[in-house]
Amino acid sequence: MANILVMDDHKDILELFKYTLEPLGYTIFTEINADQGAKIYLNTHLDVIFTDLLMPEKDGIEALLEIAKLENIPKIVVMSGNGSEYLDITKELGAAITLKKPLTRDMILATLESLGV
């Protein structure tokens, strides 16, 4: 199964991913911002990264720019509620898919299916 990193400053979002995907066999890493997440995406093979757009310390845009420098770039999904007007820009920076919050279990599963994961 796939290795997935979820970076979001809302713990309910992190829990939604864990409770949705771990029972299906996915390995889920969760972090509250991209600064913490960098420790994982710089040192772990990941298949998919879900990142919130607006987070404290290091946000999703900064993470996208850093991930773009990696040798093996995972598929990236950018999520946002309040900053959703910036989601289109993230596609130019490498996001495969963008999602507007609030998220549902079905949205997560459909996104992974569309990514072929």
N, C-alpha and C positions, 0 to 999 in steps of 0.2 A: 504494500500500500504506500501511498504518498506521504512525504514529510511536508507539513504545512506550518507556516509561521503566521500568527495573527497578532498584529500590533494595533492596540486601541486603548485609549485612556478611560474607557468605560468598562468596568468589570463585568457588567451584564452581557456585553457583546462577547467578551472572552469566554464567559461561561456558556453562552449559546453555541459557540463553535465547538468547545470541548464536549458538551453533552450531545451535540448533533453528530460529530464526526468520530470521536473515539470509539463508540460502540460499533462503528462500521469498519474499524481496523486502521484508520488513519493515525499517524503520529502527529500530535498537535503541540506546538510550542506557542506560548502566549507571553506577551510583554506589554507593559502599559504605555510605552512610547518607542519611537524608532531609535532613540539612543540606547535603550536597553536591548532592543531587537537587533541592533547591529552586532552585538556579541554573538548572536546566533547566525544571522545571515552571512557574516564574514567567515564563520568557522564550521558551518554545518551544510551538508547537501540538502537543499530544499527543492521541492517540486513547485510549490505555490507559496506566494506571500500575499496575505490580505493585510492592507494597511489603511488605517484611518488617515484622512487628509490633514485634519487639524488636531495636533497633540502638543502637549508641553514639551519643552527641551528640544527635541528634534522632531519635525513633522514629516508627513508623508512625502512631500516634495523633496525635502533633503534626502530622505531615504531612497527615493527613486533615482536621484542623481548619483548617489553612492552605489546603489545596486547596479546601475548601468555600467560601472567600471569592472564588475566581476567577470571572471572568465566564463563561468557557466551561469547564465542569468535565468532564474526561475520565472515562471509565469507570475505576473503581478496583477492583483485586483485592488483598486483603490475605492474606499468607501467614504461617504461623507453625509452628514445631515446639514449642519449649518453652513458648510463651505461648498455645497453642491454646485454652485455656479462655476467653480474652478475644476470640476471633474473632467471636462473636455480637454483642458490643458494637459492633464496627466497622461492622456493617450499619446500625446506628442512626446512625452518623456519616457514612454515605454510601458504604460499600463495596458494590459490586454483587455481588461473589462473594468467598468466603473459601476458602482452600486450606490443608490441613494438609500439612506436609512429612513425609517427603521427597517432592519433586516428580519427575515423570517428563516426558519429551518428550510423551507422549500426553496427560497432564493439561494441559500448557500449550496444546497445540493444541485440545483439547476446550473449554478455557476461552475461547479466542479465538473459536471457532465459536459458543459459546453467547452471547457478547457481540455477535456479528454483525460481527466484525472480520476 
